[in-house]
Amino acid sequence: MQKLAIIGGGIIGMTLANYLNLNKFEVTLYDEGVGQATKASAGIISPWLSKRRNKQWYALAKDGAAFFPKLLLDFSLTPDIYQKSGTLIFRPENQLDELWTLAELHRKEAPEIGEISHLSALEAAEKIPLLRPQPALMISGGGRLDGQAYLTHLSNRAKAQGMLIVEQSVRLIKENQLEVGGELKNYDQIVLTPGPHLKQLLSPLGYQVDIRPQKGQLLVFQTDDPHTGQWPVAMLEGEGDLIPFARGKVLIGATHENEQAWDLAPSKIAYSPLLESLAQYLRDPSDFLTHLTDVRVGTRAYTSDFSPFFGAVTDQLLVASGLGSSGLTTGPYIGYLLADFLNNGNKKWSNYQKTLDHYIR
């Protein structure tokens, strides 16, 4: 049996761990347990109307969204973790026509988009009673993922299967060797999925990595509406997205803060513009905004071209990072692709990214 270490227990690392063949690998996952972007991510799974011109990124995001029905079955995800909810998109009416045309075009190669509908102001308000009436576009195939609940579920699943999860920082000494608490440990394979920390992990081996950190804050509100689990997600203009879950929980976010990248303290100054933007959409801002119960904070990893990368640096060392703000859509699929490579030797990712030497040198 091969000894394999995963460094980073975010959405890629934890998904990878749960897809690995435990008859082939003895797996240890190391994670400090702080600052994960997944826990502070707004969980809208609806990439089809993105106007990004990067075709490789779109192919990855499209296939990542299409992967969720398999993920749902493989890991028995409950509705409080993931649910196909539909997506409401709020934009000025002239832009809604443009987005409808784009959605119809993309549906030819991505039927999982589902039905595409123009909703009147009253029809949209019926979908999410919190919001004041305004026209919207509805896509039935969109979904929502609670990143924090997903990680908790997969962590429990991995431990139940006998996997070792260690909350401790590590240092990479060689491509197959780690220093853990002053002790050197050798592995047959090491997979680095630590988000923006990849740069400092690889530095001792002489690698330069195109990664920068970005702080994100996700706001958690608690309402007394018993039907929030039946609402679609809503993509608002600006940074704000509205992601409702069952039992009255509503997530709003997330911020994009480059200057305070490693700071994990909640900052009202930073997320106040998010609240101000949200208030324009609410029926009763004074009531809803008083029900803020939590602020989740994490640090995302971005590359210069805003694209993820993943694959083998050497025969014994694999990496994945650079998810940016689309991590909940692309991360699980990247974890699955890496597991398929390790389990079966299948390398099915050339269509999704540039070669690794664009990011790691």
C-alpha positions in Angstrom: 0.0 0.0 0.0 1.3 3.4 -0.9 1.6 6.2 1.7 0.0 9.4 0.5 -0.2 12.8 2.1 -2.6 15.6 1.3 -1.7 19.1 2.5 -4.8 21.3 2.7 -8.3 20.2 3.7 -10.3 22.7 1.6 -12.7 21.7 -1.1 -10.1 20.1 -3.4 -8.1 18.3 -0.7 -11.2 16.9 1.1 -12.9 15.8 -2.1 -9.7 14.2 -3.3 -9.3 12.3 0.0 -12.8 10.9 -0.2 -12.4 9.7 -3.8 -9.1 8.0 -3.3 -8.9 4.1 -3.4 -8.1 3.2 0.2 -7.2 -0.3 -0.8 -4.3 1.3 -2.8 -3.4 4.3 -0.6 -2.8 4.9 3.1 -3.9 8.5 3.3 -3.0 11.3 5.8 -4.5 14.7 5.4 -2.8 17.7 7.1 -4.6 21.0 7.6 -4.2 23.8 10.1 -8.0 24.3 10.1 -8.0 28.1 9.7 -8.5 30.5 6.8 -10.0 28.0 4.3 -11.7 29.9 1.5 -14.3 27.1 1.2 -15.8 28.0 4.6 -16.2 31.6 3.5 -17.5 31.0 0.0 -20.9 32.1 -1.4 -22.2 28.8 -2.7 -23.9 29.4 -6.1 -23.3 26.7 -8.6 -24.4 28.5 -11.8 -21.4 29.3 -14.1 -23.2 29.3 -17.5 -23.8 33.1 -17.8 -20.2 34.2 -17.0 -18.8 36.6 -19.5 -15.2 35.5 -19.0 -13.5 34.9 -22.3 -11.3 32.1 -21.0 -12.6 29.1 -22.8 -10.6 26.6 -20.7 -11.9 28.1 -17.5 -15.5 27.9 -18.8 -15.0 24.3 -19.8 -13.8 23.5 -16.3 -16.6 25.4 -14.6 -19.3 24.0 -17.0 -18.1 20.4 -16.4 -17.7 21.1 -12.7 -21.4 22.2 -12.5 -22.4 19.1 -14.4 -20.5 16.9 -11.9 -22.7 17.8 -9.0 -25.4 15.1 -9.5 -22.6 12.4 -9.3 -21.1 14.2 -6.2 -24.6 14.3 -4.6 -25.0 10.5 -5.0 -21.4 9.5 -4.2 -21.2 11.4 -0.9 -24.9 11.3 0.0 -25.1 15.1 0.3 -28.2 16.3 2.1 -30.2 19.4 1.1 -28.6 21.5 3.8 -25.3 20.9 2.1 -26.2 20.9 -1.6 -29.4 21.3 -3.5 -30.4 22.1 -7.0 -32.4 25.2 -6.3 -32.5 27.2 -9.5 -30.9 30.6 -9.9 -32.5 34.1 -10.1 -30.4 36.7 -11.9 -31.2 40.4 -11.2 -30.0 42.9 -13.8 -31.5 45.9 -15.7 -34.1 44.7 -18.1 -32.1 45.4 -21.2 -29.3 43.2 -19.8 -31.7 40.3 -19.0 -32.4 40.0 -22.7 -28.7 39.7 -23.4 -28.3 37.1 -20.7 -31.3 35.1 -22.0 -29.6 34.9 -25.4 -26.3 33.8 -23.8 -28.1 31.1 -21.7 -29.9 29.7 -24.8 -26.6 29.5 -26.6 -24.8 27.7 -23.8 -27.6 25.3 -23.2 -26.8 23.6 -26.5 -23.6 22.2 -24.9 -24.7 22.3 -21.3 -28.3 21.0 -21.0 -27.9 20.9 -17.3 -28.7 24.7 -17.4 -32.4 23.5 -17.4 -35.3 25.8 -18.2 -34.6 29.5 -18.9 -37.4 31.9 -18.1 -38.1 35.7 -17.9 -39.9 36.5 -14.7 -42.0 39.6 -14.1 -41.3 41.7 -11.0 -44.2 40.0 -9.1 -43.1 36.5 -10.2 -39.6 37.1 -9.0 -40.8 38.4 -5.7 -42.9 35.2 -5.2 -39.7 33.2 -5.5 -37.9 35.1 -2.8 -40.3 37.1 -0.6 -37.4 39.0 1.1 -36.7 40.9 -2.1 -38.7 43.8 -3.5 -40.4 43.2 -6.8 -38.1 43.5 -9.8 -37.8 41.5 -13.1 -35.3 38.7 -13.2 -34.1 35.8 -15.3 -34.6 32.3 -13.9 -32.4 29.3 -14.6 -33.8 26.0 -13.2 -30.5 24.1 -13.2 -28.6 26.3 -10.7 -27.7 25.0 -7.3 -26.3 26.0 -3.9 -23.5 24.6 -1.8 -22.7 25.4 1.8 -18.9 25.1 1.7 -18.5 24.8 5.5 -21.2 22.1 5.8 -19.6 20.2 2.8 -16.2 20.1 4.5 -17.6 18.9 7.8 -19.6 16.2 6.1 -16.6 14.9 4.0 -14.2 15.2 7.0 -16.6 12.9 9.1 -16.9 10.6 6.1 -13.1 10.3 5.7 -12.6 9.6 9.4 -15.3 7.0 9.4 -13.3 5.2 6.7 -10.2 5.2 8.8 -8.4 8.1 7.2 -6.0 10.1 9.4 -6.7 13.9 9.5 -4.1 15.9 11.4 -4.7 19.6 12.3 -1.1 20.7 12.1 1.1 22.8 9.9 3.8 21.1 7.9 6.9 21.9 5.8 7.8 20.4 2.5 11.4 19.2 2.7 11.6 17.2 -0.5 9.1 16.2 -3.1 8.3 13.1 -1.1 9.2 14.3 2.5 7.5 16.5 5.1 8.5 17.9 8.4 5.7 17.5 10.9 6.2 18.7 14.4 10.0 18.4 14.0 9.8 14.9 12.7 10.6 13.9 9.1 8.0 11.7 7.3 8.4 10.1 3.9 5.6 9.4 1.4 5.2 7.8 -1.9 2.9 10.6 -3.1 2.3 14.1 -1.8 -0.5 16.3 -3.0 -0.5 20.0 -2.2 -3.9 21.7 -2.1 -3.3 24.5 0.4 -4.8 27.4 -1.5 -2.6 30.6 -1.4 -0.1 28.8 1.0 1.2 26.9 -2.0 3.8 29.6 -2.6 5.5 29.3 0.8 5.3 25.5 0.8 7.1 25.1 -2.6 9.6 27.9 -1.9 12.2 25.7 -0.1 12.4 23.5 -3.1 13.3 26.4 -5.4 9.9 26.9 -7.0 8.2 30.2 -7.8 4.4 30.1 -7.8 2.1 32.6 -9.5 -0.4 32.9 -6.5 -1.7 35.8 -4.5 -4.1 35.7 -1.5 -7.4 37.5 -1.3 -9.6 37.9 1.8 -13.3 37.0 1.5 -16.1 37.6 4.1 -19.4 35.8 4.0 -22.4 37.0 6.0 -24.8 34.7 7.7 -28.4 35.9 8.5 -31.1 34.1 10.4 -34.7 34.8 9.4 -38.0 33.4 10.8 -39.3 32.3 7.4 -39.8 28.5 7.4 -39.7 28.3 3.6 -36.1 29.5 2.8 -35.0 26.0 1.8 -37.4 26.2 -1.1 -36.1 29.5 -2.4 -33.7 29.8 -5.4 -30.3 31.4 -5.1 -30.1 35.0 -6.3 -27.2 36.6 -8.2 -27.3 40.4 -7.5 -25.3 43.1 -9.2 -21.9 43.7 -7.6 -20.3 41.4 -5.1 -23.5 40.4 -3.3 -25.2 37.1 -3.9 -28.0 35.7 -1.8 -27.9 32.0 -0.9 -30.9 30.7 1.1 -30.8 27.4 3.0 -33.3 25.5 5.1 -34.5 26.6 8.6 -34.3 30.3 7.8 -30.5 30.6 7.1 -29.5 33.0 4.4 -25.9 33.6 3.3 -24.8 36.9 1.7 -21.4 37.4 0.0 -18.8 37.5 -0.5 -16.3 40.3 -0.3 -13.1 40.5 -2.4 -10.3 42.2 -0.4 -6.8 42.3 -1.8 -5.1 44.5 0.8 -6.1 42.5 3.9 -5.5 39.1 2.3 -4.2 37.2 5.3 -6.3 39.0 7.9 -9.0 36.6 9.2 -10.8 39.0 11.5 -14.3 40.1 10.5 -14.3 43.7 9.3 -17.5 45.7 9.2 -15.8 48.5 7.3 -15.0 46.0 4.5 -18.4 44.3 4.3 -20.6 47.4 4.9 -20.6 48.1 1.1 -22.0 44.6 0.6 -24.8 45.4 3.0 -25.5 48.7 1.3 -25.8 47.0 -2.1 -28.0 44.3 -0.7 -30.3 46.9 1.0 -31.4 48.1 -2.5 -32.9 44.7 -3.2 -34.7 44.1 0.1 -38.3 44.8 0.9 -37.5 45.7 4.5 -33.8 46.4 4.9 -34.2 47.7 8.5 -35.6 44.3 9.6 -33.4 41.8 7.7 -30.1 43.5 8.3 -30.5 43.3 12.1 -30.4 39.5 11.9 -26.7 39.1 11.1 -25.6 36.1 13.2 -22.1 35.2 11.9 -19.3 36.4 9.6 -17.2 33.7 7.9 -13.7 34.7 6.8 -11.3 32.9 4.5 -8.4 33.5 2.1 -8.8 32.7 -1.6 -6.0 31.9 -4.0 -5.7 33.8 -7.3 -3.4 33.5 -10.3 -2.4 36.4 -12.6 -4.9 35.2 -15.2 -7.6 34.2 -12.7 -7.5 30.6 -13.7 -7.0 27.4 -11.5 -4.2 25.0 -12.1 -3.6 21.4 -11.1 -1.5 18.4 -12.0 1.9 16.8 -11.4 5.0 18.8 -10.7 7.0 15.6 -10.5 6.1 11.9 -10.3 5.7 12.1 -6.6 4.4 15.7 -6.1 1.0 16.9 -7.3 -0.5 20.4 -6.8 -3.8 22.3 -7.2 -4.6 25.9 -6.4 -5.8 29.2 -7.9 -9.5 28.6 -7.6 -10.4 32.2 -7.0 -14.1 32.9 -6.4 -15.3 29.9 -8.5 -13.9 27.3 -6.1 -17.2 25.8 -5.0 -18.0 25.1 -8.7 -14.6 23.8 -9.9 -13.0 22.5 -6.7 -14.9 19.2 -6.3 -14.4 18.3 -9.9 -10.6 19.0 -9.7 -10.4 16.8 -6.6 -12.2 14.0 -8.5 -9.9 14.4 -11.5 -6.8 14.2 -9.3 -8.2 11.1 -7.6 -8.9 9.5 -10.9 -5.3 10.1 -11.9 -3.9 8.6 -8.7 -6.3 5.7 -8.7 -6.3 4.8 -12.3 -3.6 6.8 -14.1 -6.2 8.8 -16.1 -5.0 12.3 -16.9 -8.1 14.1 -18.2 -7.3 17.8 -17.6 -5.4 19.2 -20.6 -8.5 20.9 -22.0 -9.1 22.8 -18.7 -5.9 24.8 -18.2 -2.6 26.0 -19.4 0.4 23.9 -18.7 1.7 24.0 -15.1 4.9 25.9 -16.1 2.7 29.0 -16.6 2.1 29.0 -12.8 5.0 27.1 -11.2 8.7 27.6 -12.3 
